[in-house]
């Protein structure tokens, strides 16, 4: 992703968000939620574009306790 593409996309998204906030009548709470959603999506897009998520593909979440060499009953005193 080139730097020019990033800047153009940020400018277009910013202008569109400004137009929506200025010319479409909405409740303030809805505007705030819309702004937060757009900002989060843009941040995730930028992180993905710069390859931050590529390093996270091998990370796995587990709810199991790691093996500590002792039975689980021995861990509780």
PDB file of N, CA, C and O in Angstrom:
ATOM      1  N   UNK A   1       0.854  -1.161   0.000  1.00  0.00           N
ATOM      2  CA  UNK A   1       0.000   0.000   0.000  1.00  0.00           C
ATOM      3  C   UNK A   1       0.908   1.234   0.000  1.00  0.00           C
ATOM      4  O   UNK A   1       1.778   1.387   0.858  1.00  0.00           O
ATOM      5  N   UNK A   2       0.685   2.090  -0.967  1.00  0.00           N
ATOM      6  CA  UNK A   2       1.534   3.276  -1.060  1.00  0.00           C
ATOM      7  C   UNK A   2       1.042   4.364  -0.101  1.00  0.00           C
ATOM      8  O   UNK A   2      -0.108   4.369   0.338  1.00  0.00           O
ATOM      9  N   UNK A   3       1.942   5.264   0.197  1.00  0.00           N
ATOM     10  CA  UNK A   3       1.614   6.353   1.110  1.00  0.00           C
ATOM     11  C   UNK A   3       0.568   7.285   0.507  1.00  0.00           C
ATOM     12  O   UNK A   3      -0.271   7.833   1.223  1.00  0.00           O
ATOM     13  N   UNK A   4       0.621   7.463  -0.812  1.00  0.00           N
ATOM     14  CA  UNK A   4      -0.375   8.302  -1.488  1.00  0.00           C
ATOM     15  C   UNK A   4      -1.776   7.706  -1.350  1.00  0.00           C
ATOM     16  O   UNK A   4      -2.750   8.428  -1.141  1.00  0.00           O
ATOM     17  N   UNK A   5      -1.864   6.386  -1.471  1.00  0.00           N
ATOM     18  CA  UNK A   5      -3.160   5.725  -1.315  1.00  0.00           C
ATOM     19  C   UNK A   5      -3.706   5.922   0.088  1.00  0.00           C
ATOM     20  O   UNK A   5      -4.902   6.148   0.270  1.00  0.00           O
ATOM     21  N   UNK A   6      -2.836   5.837   1.070  1.00  0.00           N
ATOM     22  CA  UNK A   6      -3.268   6.034   2.460  1.00  0.00           C
ATOM     23  C   UNK A   6      -3.793   7.450   2.648  1.00  0.00           C
ATOM     24  O   UNK A   6      -4.872   7.639   3.209  1.00  0.00           O
ATOM     25  N   UNK A   7      -3.048   8.438   2.189  1.00  0.00           N
ATOM     26  CA  UNK A   7      -3.477   9.829   2.366  1.00  0.00           C
ATOM     27  C   UNK A   7      -4.771  10.126   1.614  1.00  0.00           C
ATOM     28  O   UNK A   7      -5.656  10.791   2.152  1.00  0.00           O
ATOM     29  N   UNK A   8      -4.891   9.648   0.392  1.00  0.00           N
ATOM     30  CA  UNK A   8      -6.110   9.894  -0.381  1.00  0.00           C
ATOM     31  C   UNK A   8      -7.309   9.240   0.284  1.00  0.00           C
ATOM     32  O   UNK A   8      -8.381   9.838   0.371  1.00  0.00           O
ATOM     33  N   UNK A   9      -7.127   8.004   0.756  1.00  0.00           N
ATOM     34  CA  UNK A   9      -8.222   7.307   1.428  1.00  0.00           C
ATOM     35  C   UNK A   9      -8.624   8.014   2.709  1.00  0.00           C
ATOM     36  O   UNK A   9      -9.814   8.161   2.986  1.00  0.00           O
ATOM     37  N   UNK A  10      -7.648   8.456   3.495  1.00  0.00           N
ATOM     38  CA  UNK A  10      -7.971   9.174   4.727  1.00  0.00           C
ATOM     39  C   UNK A  10      -8.703  10.485   4.443  1.00  0.00           C
ATOM     40  O   UNK A  10      -9.629  10.854   5.166  1.00  0.00           O
ATOM     41  N   UNK A  11      -8.290  11.176   3.402  1.00  0.00           N
ATOM     42  CA  UNK A  11      -8.960  12.437   3.044  1.00  0.00           C
ATOM     43  C   UNK A  11     -10.386  12.166   2.586  1.00  0.00           C
ATOM     44  O   UNK A  11     -11.307  12.872   2.995  1.00  0.00           O
ATOM     45  N   UNK A  12     -10.582  11.155   1.746  1.00  0.00           N
ATOM     46  CA  UNK A  12     -11.926  10.839   1.251  1.00  0.00           C
ATOM     47  C   UNK A  12     -12.839  10.408   2.400  1.00  0.00           C
ATOM     48  O   UNK A  12     -13.984  10.852   2.479  1.00  0.00           O
ATOM     49  N   UNK A  13     -12.342   9.548   3.286  1.00  0.00           N
ATOM     50  CA  UNK A  13     -13.153   9.103   4.426  1.00  0.00           C
ATOM     51  C   UNK A  13     -13.471  10.279   5.341  1.00  0.00           C
ATOM     52  O   UNK A  13     -14.594  10.398   5.831  1.00  0.00           O
ATOM     53  N   UNK A  14     -12.499  11.142   5.573  1.00  0.00           N
ATOM     54  CA  UNK A  14     -12.737  12.315   6.416  1.00  0.00           C
ATOM     55  C   UNK A  14     -13.767  13.254   5.837  1.00  0.00           C
ATOM     56  O   UNK A  14     -14.637  13.746   6.555  1.00  0.00           O
ATOM     57  N   UNK A  15     -13.676  13.509   4.534  1.00  0.00           N
ATOM     58  CA  UNK A  15     -14.648  14.400   3.882  1.00  0.00           C
ATOM     59  C   UNK A  15     -16.041  13.773   3.898  1.00  0.00           C
ATOM     60  O   UNK A  15     -17.026  14.465   4.156  1.00  0.00           O
ATOM     61  N   UNK A  16     -16.132  12.468   3.625  1.00  0.00           N
ATOM     62  CA  UNK A  16     -17.439  11.805   3.656  1.00  0.00           C
ATOM     63  C   UNK A  16     -18.039  11.831   5.055  1.00  0.00           C
ATOM     64  O   UNK A  16     -19.241  12.049   5.212  1.00  0.00           O
ATOM     65  N   UNK A  17     -17.218  11.612   6.065  1.00  0.00           N
ATOM     66  CA  UNK A  17     -17.709  11.653   7.435  1.00  0.00           C
ATOM     67  C   UNK A  17     -18.150  13.063   7.813  1.00  0.00           C
ATOM     68  O   UNK A  17     -19.157  13.240   8.497  1.00  0.00           O
ATOM     69  N   UNK A  18     -17.396  14.062   7.368  1.00  0.00           N
ATOM     70  CA  UNK A  18     -17.790  15.441   7.627  1.00  0.00           C
ATOM     71  C   UNK A  18     -19.111  15.781   6.932  1.00  0.00           C
ATOM     72  O   UNK A  18     -19.966  16.449   7.514  1.00  0.00           O
ATOM     73  N   UNK A  19     -19.278  15.318   5.683  1.00  0.00           N
ATOM     74  CA  UNK A  19     -20.525  15.579   4.960  1.00  0.00           C
ATOM     75  C   UNK A  19     -21.715  14.924   5.653  1.00  0.00           C
ATOM     76  O   UNK A  19     -22.781  15.527   5.778  1.00  0.00           O
ATOM     77  N   UNK A  20     -21.524  13.691   6.100  1.00  0.00           N
ATOM     78  CA  UNK A  20     -22.613  12.997   6.805  1.00  0.00           C
ATOM     79  C   UNK A  20     -22.940  13.715   8.100  1.00  0.00           C
ATOM     80  O   UNK A  20     -24.113  13.915   8.415  1.00  0.00           O
ATOM     81  N   UNK A  21     -21.922  14.106   8.854  1.00  0.00           N
ATOM     82  CA  UNK A  21     -22.156  14.793  10.130  1.00  0.00           C
ATOM     83  C   UNK A  21     -22.787  16.162   9.938  1.00  0.00           C
ATOM     84  O   UNK A  21     -23.559  16.612  10.785  1.00  0.00           O
ATOM     85  N   UNK A  22     -22.471  16.827   8.840  1.00  0.00           N
ATOM     86  CA  UNK A  22     -22.952  18.195   8.627  1.00  0.00           C
ATOM     87  C   UNK A  22     -24.338  18.235   8.005  1.00  0.00           C
ATOM     88  O   UNK A  22     -25.182  19.019   8.440  1.00  0.00           O
ATOM     89  N   UNK A  23     -24.593  17.407   6.996  1.00  0.00           N
ATOM     90  CA  UNK A  23     -25.795  17.574   6.191  1.00  0.00           C
ATOM     91  C   UNK A  23     -26.882  16.532   6.419  1.00  0.00           C
ATOM     92  O   UNK A  23     -27.988  16.697   5.904  1.00  0.00           O
ATOM     93  N   UNK A  24     -26.622  15.495   7.150  1.00  0.00           N
ATOM     94  CA  UNK A  24     -27.659  14.501   7.429  1.00  0.00           C
ATOM     95  C   UNK A  24     -28.092  14.667   8.880  1.00  0.00           C
ATOM     96  O   UNK A  24     -27.291  14.488   9.798  1.00  0.00           O
ATOM     97  N   UNK A  25     -29.362  15.011   9.084  1.00  0.00           N
ATOM     98  CA  UNK A  25     -29.826  15.219  10.463  1.00  0.00           C
ATOM     99  C   UNK A  25     -29.951  13.880  11.206  1.00  0.00           C
ATOM    100  O   UNK A  25     -30.680  12.980  10.790  1.00  0.00           O
ATOM    101  N   UNK A  26     -29.221  13.787  12.305  1.00  0.00           N
ATOM    102  CA  UNK A  26     -29.247  12.590  13.143  1.00  0.00           C
ATOM    103  C   UNK A  26     -29.148  13.024  14.594  1.00  0.00           C
ATOM    104  O   UNK A  26     -28.727  14.137  14.907  1.00  0.00           O
ATOM    105  N   UNK A  27     -29.540  12.128  15.455  1.00  0.00           N
ATOM    106  CA  UNK A  27     -29.356  12.348  16.884  1.00  0.00           C
ATOM    107  C   UNK A  27     -27.859  12.357  17.199  1.00  0.00           C
ATOM    108  O   UNK A  27     -27.079  11.677  16.534  1.00  0.00           O
ATOM    109  N   UNK A  28     -27.471  13.110  18.189  1.00  0.00           N
ATOM    110  CA  UNK A  28     -26.063  13.230  18.551  1.00  0.00           C
ATOM    111  C   UNK A  28     -25.429  11.906  18.949  1.00  0.00           C
ATOM    112  O   UNK A  28     -24.253  11.671  18.669  1.00  0.00           O
ATOM    113  N   UNK A  29     -26.200  11.040  19.602  1.00  0.00           N
ATOM    114  CA  UNK A  29     -25.678   9.738  20.013  1.00  0.00           C
ATOM    115  C   UNK A  29     -25.361   8.866  18.793  1.00  0.00           C
ATOM    116  O   UNK A  29     -24.347   8.169  18.760  1.00  0.00           O
ATOM    117  N   UNK A  30     -26.243   8.918  17.796  1.00  0.00           N
ATOM    118  CA  UNK A  30     -26.023   8.131  16.583  1.00  0.00           C
ATOM    119  C   UNK A  30     -24.796   8.647  15.832  1.00  0.00           C
ATOM    120  O   UNK A  30     -24.007   7.858  15.312  1.00  0.00           O
ATOM    121  N   UNK A  31     -24.635   9.966  15.775  1.00  0.00           N
ATOM    122  CA  UNK A  31     -23.450  10.539  15.125  1.00  0.00           C
ATOM    123  C   UNK A  31     -22.170  10.102  15.833  1.00  0.00           C
ATOM    124  O   UNK A  31     -21.172   9.780  15.188  1.00  0.00           O
ATOM    125  N   UNK A  32     -22.208  10.095  17.158  1.00  0.00           N
ATOM    126  CA  UNK A  32     -21.039   9.698  17.926  1.00  0.00           C
ATOM    127  C   UNK A  32     -20.683   8.234  17.664  1.00  0.00           C
ATOM    128  O   UNK A  32     -19.514   7.892  17.487  1.00  0.00           O
ATOM    129  N   UNK A  33     -21.705   7.377  17.641  1.00  0.00           N
ATOM    130  CA  UNK A  33     -21.474   5.961  17.347  1.00  0.00           C
ATOM    131  C   UNK A  33     -20.938   5.785  15.939  1.00  0.00           C
ATOM    132  O   UNK A  33     -20.013   5.001  15.724  1.00  0.00           O
ATOM    133  N   UNK A  34     -21.497   6.494  14.985  1.00  0.00           N
ATOM    134  CA  UNK A  34     -21.026   6.422  13.598  1.00  0.00           C
ATOM    135  C   UNK A  34     -19.576   6.864  13.494  1.00  0.00           C
ATOM    136  O   UNK A  34     -18.779   6.225  12.808  1.00  0.00           O
ATOM    137  N   UNK A  35     -19.229   7.946  14.167  1.00  0.00           N
ATOM    138  CA  UNK A  35     -17.843   8.426  14.139  1.00  0.00           C
ATOM    139  C   UNK A  35     -16.887   7.400  14.739  1.00  0.00           C
ATOM    140  O   UNK A  35     -15.809   7.167  14.192  1.00  0.00           O
ATOM    141  N   UNK A  36     -17.267   6.791  15.845  1.00  0.00           N
ATOM    142  CA  UNK A  36     -16.408   5.794  16.483  1.00  0.00           C
ATOM    143  C   UNK A  36     -16.229   4.587  15.583  1.00  0.00           C
ATOM    144  O   UNK A  36     -15.118   4.073  15.450  1.00  0.00           O
ATOM    145  N   UNK A  37     -17.309   4.129  14.963  1.00  0.00           N
ATOM    146  CA  UNK A  37     -17.231   2.968  14.072  1.00  0.00           C
ATOM    147  C   UNK A  37     -16.318   3.258  12.890  1.00  0.00           C
ATOM    148  O   UNK A  37     -15.490   2.424  12.525  1.00  0.00           O
ATOM    149  N   UNK A  38     -16.465   4.437  12.289  1.00  0.00           N
ATOM    150  CA  UNK A  38     -15.629   4.791  11.141  1.00  0.00           C
ATOM    151  C   UNK A  38     -14.162   4.877  11.552  1.00  0.00           C
ATOM    152  O   UNK A  38     -13.294   4.391  10.827  1.00  0.00           O
ATOM    153  N   UNK A  39     -13.873   5.476  12.683  1.00  0.00           N
ATOM    154  CA  UNK A  39     -12.491   5.606  13.136  1.00  0.00           C
ATOM    155  C   UNK A  39     -11.890   4.226  13.424  1.00  0.00           C
ATOM    156  O   UNK A  39     -10.744   3.967  13.055  1.00  0.00           O
ATOM    157  N   UNK A  40     -12.638   3.347  14.069  1.00  0.00           N
ATOM    158  CA  UNK A  40     -12.129   2.008  14.363  1.00  0.00           C
ATOM    159  C   UNK A  40     -11.872   1.230  13.078  1.00  0.00           C
ATOM    160  O   UNK A  40     -10.853   0.550  12.955  1.00  0.00           O
ATOM    161  N   UNK A  41     -12.793   1.329  12.121  1.00  0.00           N
ATOM    162  CA  UNK A  41     -12.604   0.629  10.842  1.00  0.00           C
ATOM    163  C   UNK A  41     -11.384   1.157  10.109  1.00  0.00           C
ATOM    164  O   UNK A  41     -10.616   0.376   9.548  1.00  0.00           O
ATOM    165  N   UNK A  42     -11.193   2.462  10.103  1.00  0.00           N
ATOM    166  CA  UNK A  42     -10.031   3.043   9.426  1.00  0.00           C
ATOM    167  C   UNK A  42      -8.736   2.622  10.118  1.00  0.00           C
ATOM    168  O   UNK A  42      -7.751   2.322   9.446  1.00  0.00           O
ATOM    169  N   UNK A  43      -8.724   2.596  11.440  1.00  0.00           N
ATOM    170  CA  UNK A  43      -7.522   2.167  12.174  1.00  0.00           C
ATOM    171  C   UNK A  43      -7.218   0.706  11.876  1.00  0.00           C
ATOM    172  O   UNK A  43      -6.060   0.354  11.651  1.00  0.00           O
ATOM    173  N   UNK A  44      -8.237  -0.154  11.871  1.00  0.00           N
ATOM    174  CA  UNK A  44      -8.018  -1.562  11.546  1.00  0.00           C
ATOM    175  C   UNK A  44      -7.527  -1.726  10.112  1.00  0.00           C
ATOM    176  O   UNK A  44      -6.669  -2.569   9.847  1.00  0.00           O
ATOM    177  N   UNK A  45      -8.053  -0.941   9.193  1.00  0.00           N
ATOM    178  CA  UNK A  45      -7.614  -0.985   7.795  1.00  0.00           C
ATOM    179  C   UNK A  45      -6.139  -0.571   7.688  1.00  0.00           C
ATOM    180  O   UNK A  45      -5.363  -1.195   6.964  1.00  0.00           O
ATOM    181  N   UNK A  46      -5.767   0.477   8.409  1.00  0.00           N
ATOM    182  CA  UNK A  46      -4.371   0.924   8.386  1.00  0.00           C
ATOM    183  C   UNK A  46      -3.440  -0.124   8.981  1.00  0.00           C
ATOM    184  O   UNK A  46      -2.383  -0.406   8.417  1.00  0.00           O
ATOM    185  N   UNK A  47      -3.824  -0.705  10.117  1.00  0.00           N
ATOM    186  CA  UNK A  47      -2.996  -1.736  10.733  1.00  0.00           C
ATOM    187  C   UNK A  47      -2.844  -2.946   9.820  1.00  0.00           C
ATOM    188  O   UNK A  47      -1.763  -3.525   9.722  1.00  0.00           O
ATOM    189  N   UNK A  48      -3.917  -3.321   9.161  1.00  0.00           N
ATOM    190  CA  UNK A  48      -3.854  -4.437   8.223  1.00  0.00           C
ATOM    191  C   UNK A  48      -2.986  -4.074   7.017  1.00  0.00           C
ATOM    192  O   UNK A  48      -2.209  -4.899   6.536  1.00  0.00           O
ATOM    193  N   UNK A  49      -3.117  -2.857   6.539  1.00  0.00           N
ATOM    194  CA  UNK A  49      -2.343  -2.423   5.377  1.00  0.00           C
ATOM    195  C   UNK A  49      -0.851  -2.358   5.642  1.00  0.00           C
ATOM    196  O   UNK A  49      -0.049  -2.606   4.741  1.00  0.00           O
ATOM    197  N   UNK A  50      -0.469  -2.028   6.865  1.00  0.00           N
ATOM    198  CA  UNK A  50       0.945  -1.950   7.204  1.00  0.00           C
ATOM    199  C   UNK A  50       1.493  -3.266   7.752  1.00  0.00           C
ATOM    200  O   UNK A  50       2.649  -3.336   8.168  1.00  0.00           O
ATOM    201  N   UNK A  51       0.667  -4.299   7.752  1.00  0.00           N
ATOM    202  CA  UNK A  51       1.142  -5.630   8.092  1.00  0.00           C
ATOM    203  C   UNK A  51       1.219  -5.951   9.564  1.00  0.00           C
ATOM    204  O   UNK A  51       1.911  -6.893   9.948  1.00  0.00           O
ATOM    205  N   UNK A  52       0.537  -5.206  10.393  1.00  0.00           N
ATOM    206  CA  UNK A  52       0.581  -5.479  11.824  1.00  0.00           C
ATOM    207  C   UNK A  52      -0.124  -6.796  12.146  1.00  0.00           C
ATOM    208  O   UNK A  52       0.302  -7.532  13.037  1.00  0.00           O
ATOM    209  N   UNK A  53      -1.199  -7.090  11.418  1.00  0.00           N
ATOM    210  CA  UNK A  53      -1.955  -8.307  11.686  1.00  0.00           C
ATOM    211  C   UNK A  53      -1.273  -9.551  11.134  1.00  0.00           C
ATOM    212  O   UNK A  53      -1.634 -10.660  11.529  1.00  0.00           O
ATOM    213  N   UNK A  54      -0.311  -9.412  10.245  1.00  0.00           N
ATOM    214  CA  UNK A  54       0.369 -10.578   9.696  1.00  0.00           C
ATOM    215  C   UNK A  54       1.123 -11.343  10.779  1.00  0.00           C
ATOM    216  O   UNK A  54       1.180 -12.572  10.738  1.00  0.00           O
ATOM    217  N   UNK A  55       1.690 -10.647  11.727  1.00  0.00           N
ATOM    218  CA  UNK A  55       2.408 -11.300  12.814  1.00  0.00           C
ATOM    219  C   UNK A  55       1.490 -11.947  13.826  1.00  0.00           C
ATOM    220  O   UNK A  55       1.929 -12.784  14.615  1.00  0.00           O
ATOM    221  N   UNK A  56       0.229 -11.575  13.815  1.00  0.00           N
ATOM    222  CA  UNK A  56      -0.718 -12.115  14.782  1.00  0.00           C
ATOM    223  C   UNK A  56      -1.430 -13.364  14.283  1.00  0.00           C
ATOM    224  O   UNK A  56      -2.220 -13.952  15.022  1.00  0.00           O
ATOM    225  N   UNK A  57      -1.172 -13.781  13.057  1.00  0.00           N
ATOM    226  CA  UNK A  57      -1.884 -14.932  12.501  1.00  0.00           C
ATOM    227  C   UNK A  57      -1.517 -16.219  13.225  1.00  0.00           C
ATOM    228  O   UNK A  57      -2.349 -17.123  13.309  1.00  0.00           O
ATOM    229  N   UNK A  58      -0.305 -16.334  13.751  1.00  0.00           N
ATOM    230  CA  UNK A  58       0.119 -17.545  14.434  1.00  0.00           C
ATOM    231  C   UNK A  58      -0.250 -17.578  15.908  1.00  0.00           C
ATOM    232  O   UNK A  58      -0.042 -18.599  16.563  1.00  0.00           O
ATOM    233  N   UNK A  59      -0.785 -16.504  16.442  1.00  0.00           N
ATOM    234  CA  UNK A  59      -1.137 -16.437  17.856  1.00  0.00           C
ATOM    235  C   UNK A  59      -2.474 -17.126  18.059  1.00  0.00           C
ATOM    236  O   UNK A  59      -3.440 -16.851  17.347  1.00  0.00           O
ATOM    237  N   UNK A  60      -2.524 -18.023  19.032  1.00  0.00           N
ATOM    238  CA  UNK A  60      -3.762 -18.738  19.327  1.00  0.00           C
ATOM    239  C   UNK A  60      -4.134 -18.507  20.782  1.00  0.00           C
ATOM    240  O   UNK A  60      -3.279 -18.533  21.667  1.00  0.00           O
ATOM    241  N   UNK A  61      -5.396 -18.285  21.012  1.00  0.00           N
ATOM    242  CA  UNK A  61      -5.895 -18.111  22.382  1.00  0.00           C
ATOM    243  C   UNK A  61      -6.402 -19.454  22.877  1.00  0.00           C
ATOM    244  O   UNK A  61      -7.044 -20.194  22.132  1.00  0.00           O
ATOM    245  N   UNK A  62      -6.117 -19.767  24.122  1.00  0.00           N
ATOM    246  CA  UNK A  62      -6.534 -21.033  24.691  1.00  0.00           C
ATOM    247  C   UNK A  62      -7.071 -20.803  26.089  1.00  0.00           C
ATOM    248  O   UNK A  62      -6.584 -19.946  26.827  1.00  0.00           O
ATOM    249  N   UNK A  63      -8.075 -21.578  26.438  1.00  0.00           N
ATOM    250  CA  UNK A  63      -8.624 -21.477  27.784  1.00  0.00           C
ATOM    251  C   UNK A  63      -8.025 -22.528  28.709  1.00  0.00           C
ATOM    252  O   UNK A  63      -8.342 -22.547  29.898  1.00  0.00           O
ATOM    253  N   UNK A  64      -7.173 -23.395  28.195  1.00  0.00           N
ATOM    254  CA  UNK A  64      -6.561 -24.425  29.009  1.00  0.00           C
ATOM    255  C   UNK A  64      -5.336 -23.860  29.723  1.00  0.00           C
ATOM    256  O   UNK A  64      -4.630 -22.995  29.203  1.00  0.00           O
ATOM    257  N   UNK A  65      -5.108 -24.375  30.926  1.00  0.00           N
ATOM    258  CA  UNK A  65      -3.910 -23.994  31.665  1.00  0.00           C
ATOM    259  C   UNK A  65      -2.700 -24.671  31.039  1.00  0.00           C
ATOM    260  O   UNK A  65      -2.798 -25.815  30.595  1.00  0.00           O
ATOM    261  N   UNK A  66      -1.592 -24.007  30.996  1.00  0.00           N
ATOM    262  CA  UNK A  66      -0.397 -24.666  30.478  1.00  0.00           C
ATOM    263  C   UNK A  66       0.047 -25.788  31.420  1.00  0.00           C
ATOM    264  O   UNK A  66      -0.210 -25.741  32.623  1.00  0.00           O
ATOM    265  N   UNK A  67       0.703 -26.775  30.866  1.00  0.00           N
ATOM    266  CA  UNK A  67       1.164 -27.904  31.681  1.00  0.00           C
ATOM    267  C   UNK A  67       2.330 -27.441  32.528  1.00  0.00           C
ATOM    268  O   UNK A  67       3.341 -26.976  32.003  1.00  0.00           O
ATOM    269  N   UNK A  68       2.193 -27.567  33.833  1.00  0.00           N
ATOM    270  CA  UNK A  68       3.228 -27.116  34.756  1.00  0.00           C
ATOM    271  C   UNK A  68       3.988 -28.279  35.376  1.00  0.00           C
ATOM    272  O   UNK A  68       4.823 -28.063  36.255  1.00  0.00           O
ATOM    273  N   UNK A  69       3.718 -29.515  34.937  1.00  0.00           N
ATOM    274  CA  UNK A  69       4.419 -30.661  35.478  1.00  0.00           C
ATOM    275  C   UNK A  69       3.767 -31.229  36.726  1.00  0.00           C
ATOM    276  O   UNK A  69       4.287 -32.186  37.302  1.00  0.00           O
ATOM    277  N   UNK A  70       2.651 -30.672  37.160  1.00  0.00           N
ATOM    278  CA  UNK A  70       1.956 -31.170  38.341  1.00  0.00           C
ATOM    279  C   UNK A  70       0.479 -31.295  38.018  1.00  0.00           C
ATOM    280  O   UNK A  70      -0.051 -30.526  37.216  1.00  0.00           O
ATOM    281  N   UNK A  71      -0.183 -32.249  38.631  1.00  0.00           N
ATOM    282  CA  UNK A  71      -1.625 -32.365  38.423  1.00  0.00           C
ATOM    283  C   UNK A  71      -2.340 -31.111  38.936  1.00  0.00           C
ATOM    284  O   UNK A  71      -1.845 -30.411  39.819  1.00  0.00           O
ATOM    285  N   UNK A  72      -3.506 -30.852  38.365  1.00  0.00           N
ATOM    286  CA  UNK A  72      -4.261 -29.658  38.741  1.00  0.00           C
ATOM    287  C   UNK A  72      -4.638 -29.657  40.214  1.00  0.00           C
ATOM    288  O   UNK A  72      -4.739 -28.593  40.823  1.00  0.00           O
ATOM    289  N   UNK A  73      -4.846 -30.831  40.792  1.00  0.00           N
ATOM    290  CA  UNK A  73      -5.221 -30.905  42.209  1.00  0.00           C
ATOM    291  C   UNK A  73      -4.100 -30.437  43.114  1.00  0.00           C
ATOM    292  O   UNK A  73      -4.353 -29.965  44.223  1.00  0.00           O
ATOM    293  N   UNK A  74      -2.869 -30.561  42.657  1.00  0.00           N
ATOM    294  CA  UNK A  74      -1.743 -30.142  43.473  1.00  0.00           C
ATOM    295  C   UNK A  74      -1.539 -28.629  43.449  1.00  0.00           C
ATOM    296  O   UNK A  74      -0.846 -28.077  44.304  1.00  0.00           O
ATOM    297  N   UNK A  75      -2.136 -27.974  42.482  1.00  0.00           N
ATOM    298  CA  UNK A  75      -1.958 -26.528  42.372  1.00  0.00           C
ATOM    299  C   UNK A  75      -2.812 -25.777  43.390  1.00  0.00           C
ATOM    300  O   UNK A  75      -2.526 -24.623  43.711  1.00  0.00           O
ATOM    301  N   UNK A  76      -3.849 -26.422  43.894  1.00  0.00           N
ATOM    302  CA  UNK A  76      -4.742 -25.792  44.850  1.00  0.00           C
ATOM    303  C   UNK A  76      -4.300 -26.219  46.250  1.00  0.00           C
ATOM    304  O   UNK A  76      -4.164 -27.411  46.525  1.00  0.00           O
ATOM    305  N   UNK A  77      -4.082 -25.260  47.117  1.00  0.00           N
ATOM    306  CA  UNK A  77      -3.667 -25.635  48.472  1.00  0.00           C
ATOM    307  C   UNK A  77      -4.737 -25.319  49.477  1.00  0.00           C
ATOM    308  O   UNK A  77      -4.558 -25.568  50.669  1.00  0.00           O
TER     309      UNK A  77
END
